[in-house]
Amino acid sequence: MKLSIITVNLNNSAGLEATIASVFMQSYQDYEYIVIDGGSNDGSTDVLERSSGGIDYWISEPDQGVYHAMNKGIDRASGDYLLFLNSGDRLLAQDTLLNVAGGLNGTDIVYGNLRYDRVHHFYDAEYPDKLSISYLFEYYLPHPATFIKRTLFDSIGKYDVSYPICADWAFFMKSLGLYQASYRHINQIISVYDTQGMSAQSENQPAIQAERRRFLNTEFPLFSDDLISYIKLKKQLTRFEKGWRKKIVRLLGLKIEY
């Protein structure tokens, strides 16, 4: 099972070096490695030149954003499955790909778990085995821990660059919600996610929510309003439930960790 690992980078030479090192250390060797750099001027091309012996293809030229760069990587990829590791993201351990490869047996989307790196403070996120539209709308699949069958991009299309912050989320929503792509969760941490990226920044959250709503209105117009109303109601009920739990705890004089 051949993998295509795609890294996109722009002026993050230290992160790029860490990502490359995590790929090079893999015990599983049936992969190609593609790096798309957006014309960096911070020494990233020096890193690429030093590492070129282990990179199957790299280019450094201006692009139209992160998803345009990923699409360029898709165009060059020849593997059965694609994994996207942005600069700064790292594969967890030496045998990560070896432990996963045997389970890539034709399912369209295979996703694992993530370890979040918040400036060297780490926490692990485990994702559900069963997905729903409401879950995907509120949350997301872990892009750096998701293996996507190459032919899925042929049948559905590449990342829609009209969603400059959450085109990967839109791709998964379209694949699973409209095209009924097959999926499977593996309970294994795949990657360490660098939270310095644009989708993890709090100031980008309003733009992300706006993109998600625009996607719903475009692709799911018949029930987009109902879904948004349901999510709001669910959050209100959750806050209400937590409030009553705290009141009961105080009345009983108990100490319970939430």
N, C-alpha and C positions, 0 to 999 in steps of 0.2 A: 504494500500500500504506500504509494508515493505521496508525500506531503509537499505543499508549497507554503513556505512561511514568508509573509510579506511584512516589511517594516517601512513605515513612512516617517519622515523626519524633516524638521525645519529648525535650524539653529539650536539644536540640543545635542551637542557633541558628547557631553558626559553621559546623557541618557542613552544615546545611540551606542556608545561603547559598551555600556552595561548590557543592553539588549543583545548586541552581537555576541558578547562573551557567553551569555546564557544559551544561545543557539549553538555556538561552536562546541560547548561542553557536552552536548547530548550524546548518549550512547547509541541511540537510534540514528542511523545515518541515511536512510532512504528518504531524503528530502532535498528540495532545492530552496535556496535562500535568495530572496529578491528584496532590494532596498531601493526605495524611491525617495530621493531627497529633493526638496523644493527650491534648490538654489541657495543653500545656506552659505553664510559668510563668517561662521564662527569656528572654523576648523573641522567641521563635520566631514568635508571631503578628504581631509588628511586621514581621518579615522577610516574612511571607506577605502582609501588607497592602501593603507597599512593592512587592512583586513581582506583585501580583494581576492586573496587565494582561497578563501572559504565562502565567498559570495558568488553565486551563479550569474547574477545580473544586478548592476546598479547604475543609476543615472542621477545626475544633479542638474536640475533645470527648473525654472519657475513653473508653478502650476496654479490651479484655481481653487486650492483649498485641500483639506485633508482627504475628503472623499474622492475628489478628482485624482489625487495621488494614489489612493487605494485602487481606483478603477484602472489606472495605468498598470498597477501591479497585477490585477486580475488578467489584463490583456496578455501579460508575459507569462502567466502561470501555466504549468502543464501537469500539476499534481492532481491526484484523485480528490483530495481535500485541501482546503485553504485555511490557514490560520493567520490572523492579523495581530501582530505585536508592534504597537507604536513605539517609537523611541522612548526609553525609560521603563517600559514593561519588560518583565523577565520571566522566562520559564522557571518554574519553581526549583527543580532539581535535575540532576544528571539523567535520571531514568524517566523523566516525565513523558516524553514522546514514546519511549519504549513501552510504558505501561498503558498508553492510550491506543497505540496503533492497531493492536489486535481487535479492538472494539469498533473500528471504523469499517463497518461491513455493509455499507449501502444506505444507511439512514441518511436523510438529507442534512439534518442539523444535529450535531452531537456536542453537548455543552457540559462543562465541568464547573468547578467552583473557583472562586478568586480569593487571593490574599491582598488586602488593600494596604498600600504603603502611604501613610500620611506623615511624610517627612520622618521616616524611620520609626513610626509608631504603627504597629501592624494589627490588623484584625481580619478574621476570616469570614467570608460570606458563603453560605450554602444555598443553592438554588433548588426550587421544587422539581419533583419528578413529573408532575402534571401541570400543564400550562393552560391558561384561559385568556380570553381577550381582556378581561378586567385586570388580570395580573400584569399582562404585557403593557397595558395602558399606564398603570401606576408605576411599574418598575421597568425592567429590561432584561435581556439576556446578556451574560458577560462576554462582550465581544473578544477580549484577549484570551478567553478560555473556551471559545466556540470553534469547532471544526465544521466548515461548510463544504458540502459536496460541490465540486467544480461545476457539474452540469446544472445545478440549481441557478447559477448566474446566467447560464445559457437560456433557460426556460423562462425565468422571471425578469431578468435584466440586472444590470449592475446597480451600484448605489446611486440614488437620485440626488444629484448635487444641488437641487433646489431646496433641500433640507440640510443646510451647511453645518448644523450641530448634531443632528440625530438621524442621519441617513441610514446608519446601521439599524437603529430601532425601527425605522420605517420599513426597511428591507425585511426584518424578522416579522413584523406585523403583517406585511403583505404575503410573505411566504407561508406563514402559519394560518393566518386568518382568511385569506382569499384562495390560496392555492393548495391548502391542506398538506403542506410539506410534512414529511415524517420527522420525528425528533426523538431524542433520547438523552437523559441526564446520566452522567457518570459521577459518582460521589468521590471525586478526587480533585484536589487543588491543582490547577493547571499552571496558573501564572500569578505573578505578583504585579498588581496594577498600580502604576504611578498616578496618583491623584492630582498631579499638577496639570493634567490635560484639560482641554476646554470644557468637556462635558461634565467634569467633576467640580467646576468652579461655581460657587454659589451665585455669583453675579450673572451667570448664564442661564439660571433656572427659569426666569420669565420667558426668555427666548425659546428655551427648550419646550416649555408648556405650550407656547404659541405655535411652534412647529408641529407638535403632536396634535393639537386641535385642528390645524389646517389639514394635516394628513387624514384625520378621521372624517372631516367634512368632505374631503375629496374622494376617499376610497370607501367609506362606510356611511354615506349620507343619510340612510334611512334610520339608523339607530345611534348616530354620534351624540345627539342631544341626550338621549336616554342613558347612554353609557356615562357621560359626564355627570349627569344628575345622580346616577347610582353611586359613582365614586364619591361625590360630595356627601351624599347621605351616609355612606359607609364610614367615612371619616368622622362625621358628626356623631354617629352611634358609638364609634370606638372611643372618642373623647368622653362621651356621656358615661360609657361603661367604666372607663378608668376613673372618672370622677367619683362614681358611686363606690367603686372598690376602695378608694382612698378614704372615703367617709366611713365605710364599714370598719376598715382597719383602725381608724382613729377611735371610733366608738368602742371597739373591743380592746383597745390598748395593745394591739399586736404590732410586731415589727416584721414587715414583709418587704423583700427586695423586688423591685420591678425591673 
